[in-house]
Amino acid sequence: MGYRFSQGFNFAPLRGFNKFLVYFSGGLFLLGLLARLVHVNFDVLLGISLNSLKQGYLFELVTYPFIFQNLFDFIFSLLILWSMGGELQGVLGEKRYRNFWLSLWLFQLFIFFVYSLVVPGGSYASLTGIHGFLSALLLMYGLFYPKREILVMMIFPVQCLYLCLGLVVIGLYSVVMGGGVTAIVGVSSLLFSYLYVKFVLFSKKKLLPSFVEEIIWRVSNFFKAKRMNNKSASSLKKGHLTLLKGNKEKEEEDEKSGGPKYWQ
């Protein structure tokens, strides 16, 4: 399986799953700003920890990635989502792009639960932020476009390949320096992204047997043909062709207007 990649770096129109990610992130960020006005720690409320899950805060399973440290972190994260995420969604298709995010989300939760259960005091460790997802997204982008240059901090041009290597080094350094569950999940997300691209997106092995793919293809074509027939039948019903020949009243109107009209 191969993909054709565009050569220019641009901001694709927001649509589909990527549009949901951007809007959902923006909505939670605004709620966080309002929460700070009433002195509510939104990060603690939405960040995931094993201890809070035991207390019934199951919504943290969904909200933990969409927490931002400040306005700059929010803008920077959404720019990556909009530009690189939008381009990858256009290349992979919305279904594959969405499956990547959902698979990474489940993988991060798995790593988080293992850490919380194995490491002493891990049940109180909190996982917040979208940086693990963005690092995985940047790595996937670098694997697709290794020679493309990106402006780091909007100033320094760096090729995607070297940017990805830098992310790996920074992630490993954070783990060695005791970055906790956030650093471990971040490095694990990089590994997951590489393996996902190599063995899922670029794998030449078929996930389904040939006869199953043929059955799915035939069933899909059958419903497509049926849908096209229904559309063509409905379009004929909506037509406005009326035979006017033989209608005396219409013939009189035709004579007045200057000629016969057999169809309209």
C-alpha positions as CSV (number, residue, x, y, z in Angstrom):
1,M,0.0,0.0,0.0
2,G,1.4,3.4,-0.9
3,Y,0.4,7.0,-0.5
4,R,1.0,10.1,-2.6
5,F,2.2,13.1,-0.7
6,S,1.9,16.7,-1.5
7,Q,5.0,18.9,-1.6
8,G,3.7,22.1,0.0
9,F,3.1,22.7,3.7
10,N,-0.3,24.4,4.3
11,F,-3.3,24.6,6.5
12,A,-5.9,22.2,5.2
13,P,-9.6,23.2,5.7
14,L,-11.0,21.9,9.0
15,R,-13.2,19.0,8.5
16,G,-14.2,15.6,9.8
17,F,-12.5,14.2,12.9
18,N,-9.7,16.8,12.9
19,K,-12.4,19.5,13.1
20,F,-13.9,17.8,16.1
21,L,-10.5,17.6,17.8
22,V,-9.8,21.3,17.3
23,Y,-13.3,22.4,18.4
24,F,-13.4,20.1,21.4
25,S,-9.9,21.4,22.5
26,G,-11.0,25.0,22.1
27,G,-14.2,24.4,24.1
28,L,-12.4,22.8,27.0
29,F,-9.8,25.6,27.0
30,L,-12.5,28.2,27.2
31,L,-14.1,26.3,30.1
32,G,-10.8,26.2,31.8
33,L,-10.4,29.9,31.6
34,L,-13.9,30.4,33.1
35,A,-13.1,27.9,35.8
36,R,-10.0,29.9,36.9
37,L,-12.2,32.9,37.4
38,V,-14.1,31.0,40.1
39,H,-10.9,29.5,41.5
40,V,-11.5,25.9,40.2
41,N,-8.4,23.9,39.3
42,F,-9.5,22.6,35.9
43,D,-6.3,20.6,35.3
44,V,-6.9,18.5,38.4
45,L,-10.5,18.0,37.6
46,L,-10.0,16.8,34.0
47,G,-6.6,15.1,34.3
48,I,-6.7,11.4,34.7
49,S,-5.4,9.5,37.8
50,L,-6.2,6.0,39.1
51,N,-7.3,7.4,42.4
52,S,-9.9,9.8,40.9
53,L,-11.2,7.0,38.6
54,K,-11.9,4.9,41.6
55,Q,-14.0,7.9,42.9
56,G,-16.1,7.7,39.8
57,Y,-14.6,10.5,37.6
58,L,-14.8,8.4,34.5
59,F,-15.0,11.4,32.2
60,E,-11.3,11.9,32.8
61,L,-10.7,9.0,30.4
62,V,-11.7,11.3,27.6
63,T,-10.8,14.8,28.8
64,Y,-7.2,14.2,30.0
65,P,-5.5,15.0,26.6
66,F,-7.3,18.3,26.2
67,I,-5.6,20.2,29.0
68,F,-3.3,23.1,28.1
69,Q,-0.8,24.9,30.4
70,N,-1.3,28.3,29.0
71,L,-2.5,30.3,25.9
72,F,0.8,29.7,24.0
73,D,0.6,26.0,24.6
74,F,-3.0,26.0,23.4
75,I,-2.3,28.0,20.2
76,F,0.8,25.9,19.4
77,S,-1.0,22.6,19.9
78,L,-4.0,23.7,17.7
79,L,-1.6,24.9,15.0
80,I,-0.1,21.4,14.8
81,L,-3.5,19.8,14.8
82,W,-4.8,22.1,12.1
83,S,-1.8,22.0,9.8
84,M,-0.1,18.6,10.2
85,G,-3.2,16.8,11.4
86,G,-5.3,18.2,8.6
87,E,-2.8,17.2,6.0
88,L,-2.4,13.7,7.4
89,Q,-6.1,13.3,7.5
90,G,-6.3,14.3,3.8
91,V,-3.5,11.7,2.9
92,L,-4.8,8.8,5.0
93,G,-8.5,9.5,4.8
94,E,-10.7,10.3,7.8
95,K,-11.2,6.7,8.7
96,R,-7.5,5.8,9.0
97,Y,-6.7,9.1,10.7
98,R,-9.5,8.6,13.2
99,N,-8.4,4.9,13.8
100,F,-4.9,6.1,14.5
101,W,-6.1,8.6,17.2
102,L,-8.4,6.1,18.9
103,S,-5.7,3.4,18.8
104,L,-3.1,5.7,20.3
105,W,-5.7,6.8,23.0
106,L,-6.2,3.2,24.0
107,F,-2.5,2.5,24.0
108,Q,-1.8,5.6,26.2
109,L,-4.5,4.4,28.7
110,F,-2.9,1.0,28.8
111,I,0.6,2.4,29.6
112,F,-1.0,4.7,32.2
113,F,-2.8,1.9,34.0
114,V,0.4,-0.3,33.9
115,Y,2.4,2.6,35.4
116,S,-0.3,3.3,38.0
117,L,-0.5,-0.3,39.2
118,V,3.2,-1.2,39.1
119,V,5.0,1.9,40.2
120,P,4.8,2.6,44.0
121,G,2.5,5.6,44.5
122,G,1.4,5.5,40.9
123,S,-2.3,5.5,41.8
124,Y,-1.8,9.3,42.6
125,A,0.1,10.1,39.4
126,S,-1.8,12.3,37.0
127,L,-1.7,12.3,33.2
128,T,-2.6,15.5,31.5
129,G,-1.9,17.2,28.2
130,I,-2.0,16.5,24.5
131,H,1.8,16.4,24.0
132,G,2.0,12.7,23.7
133,F,-0.5,12.7,20.9
134,L,1.2,15.7,19.2
135,S,4.6,14.0,19.4
136,A,3.2,10.9,17.8
137,L,1.6,13.1,15.1
138,L,4.9,14.9,14.5
139,L,6.7,11.5,14.2
140,M,4.1,10.2,11.7
141,Y,4.4,13.5,9.7
142,G,8.2,13.1,9.7
143,L,8.0,9.6,8.4
144,F,5.8,10.7,5.6
145,Y,7.8,13.9,4.8
146,P,11.4,13.4,6.0
147,K,12.9,16.1,3.8
148,R,10.3,18.7,4.5
149,E,11.4,21.7,6.6
150,I,9.5,23.0,9.5
151,L,10.1,26.3,11.3
152,V,10.8,25.5,15.0
153,M,9.6,28.3,17.2
154,M,8.6,30.0,14.0
155,I,12.3,30.9,13.4
156,F,14.7,27.9,12.8
157,P,14.1,25.7,9.7
158,V,14.6,22.0,10.6
159,Q,14.0,19.0,8.4
160,C,11.2,16.7,9.7
161,L,13.6,13.7,10.0
162,Y,15.9,15.6,12.4
163,L,12.9,17.0,14.3
164,C,11.6,13.5,15.0
165,L,15.1,12.4,16.2
166,G,15.1,15.4,18.5
167,L,11.7,14.5,19.9
168,V,13.0,10.9,20.7
169,V,16.1,12.3,22.4
170,I,14.1,14.8,24.5
171,G,11.5,12.1,25.4
172,L,14.2,9.7,26.5
173,Y,16.0,12.4,28.5
174,S,12.7,13.2,30.3
175,V,12.3,9.6,31.3
176,V,15.8,9.3,32.6
177,M,15.4,12.5,34.6
178,G,12.3,11.2,36.2
179,G,9.6,12.8,34.2
180,G,7.0,10.4,35.6
181,V,4.0,9.0,33.8
182,T,3.7,11.9,31.4
183,A,7.2,11.3,30.0
184,I,6.8,7.6,29.8
185,V,3.5,7.9,28.0
186,G,5.1,10.4,25.6
187,V,8.0,8.1,24.7
188,S,5.6,5.2,24.4
189,S,3.4,7.3,22.0
190,L,6.5,7.9,19.8
191,L,7.2,4.1,19.6
192,F,3.5,3.4,18.9
193,S,3.4,5.9,16.1
194,Y,6.5,4.4,14.4
195,L,5.1,0.8,14.7
196,Y,1.7,1.9,13.5
197,V,3.1,3.5,10.4
198,K,5.4,0.6,9.7
199,F,3.1,-2.3,10.4
200,V,-0.4,-0.9,9.9
201,L,-0.3,1.9,7.3
202,F,2.6,0.7,5.2
203,S,2.2,-3.0,5.7
204,K,1.8,-5.0,2.4
205,K,0.1,-7.9,4.2
206,K,-3.6,-8.0,3.8
207,L,-5.6,-7.9,7.0
208,L,-8.4,-9.9,5.5
209,P,-8.4,-13.0,3.2
210,S,-9.0,-12.4,-0.5
211,F,-12.4,-14.0,-0.6
212,V,-13.6,-11.9,2.3
213,E,-12.4,-8.7,0.5
214,E,-14.2,-9.9,-2.6
215,I,-17.4,-10.4,-0.7
216,I,-17.2,-7.0,0.8
217,W,-16.5,-5.5,-2.6
218,R,-19.4,-7.2,-4.2
219,V,-21.8,-6.2,-1.4
220,S,-20.6,-2.6,-1.5
221,N,-21.0,-2.4,-5.3
222,F,-24.5,-3.9,-5.0
223,F,-25.7,-1.2,-2.6
224,K,-24.0,1.5,-4.6
225,A,-25.8,0.4,-7.8
226,K,-29.1,0.2,-5.9
227,R,-28.6,3.7,-4.5
228,M,-27.7,5.0,-8.0
229,N,-30.9,3.4,-9.5
230,N,-33.0,5.0,-6.8
231,K,-31.5,8.4,-7.4
232,S,-32.1,8.1,-11.2
233,A,-35.7,7.0,-10.6
234,S,-36.3,9.9,-8.3
235,S,-34.8,12.3,-10.7
236,L,-37.2,11.1,-13.5
237,K,-40.1,11.5,-11.2
238,K,-39.1,15.1,-10.5
239,G,-38.9,15.9,-14.2
240,H,-41.2,18.5,-15.7
241,L,-41.6,17.1,-19.2
242,T,-45.2,17.4,-20.3
243,L,-46.6,16.5,-23.7
244,L,-48.7,19.4,-25.0
245,K,-49.6,18.2,-28.5
246,G,-53.4,17.6,-28.7
247,N,-54.3,20.0,-26.0
248,K,-56.6,22.5,-27.5
249,E,-56.1,25.2,-24.8
250,K,-52.3,24.9,-25.2
251,E,-52.5,25.0,-29.0
252,E,-54.4,28.3,-28.7
253,E,-51.8,29.6,-26.4
254,D,-49.1,28.5,-28.8
255,E,-50.7,30.3,-31.7
256,K,-50.9,33.5,-29.7
257,S,-47.2,33.2,-28.6
258,G,-46.0,32.5,-32.1
259,G,-45.5,28.8,-32.4
260,P,-46.3,25.3,-31.1
261,K,-44.5,24.0,-27.9
262,Y,-44.6,20.2,-27.7
263,W,-42.4,19.9,-24.6
264,Q,-41.5,22.0,-21.6
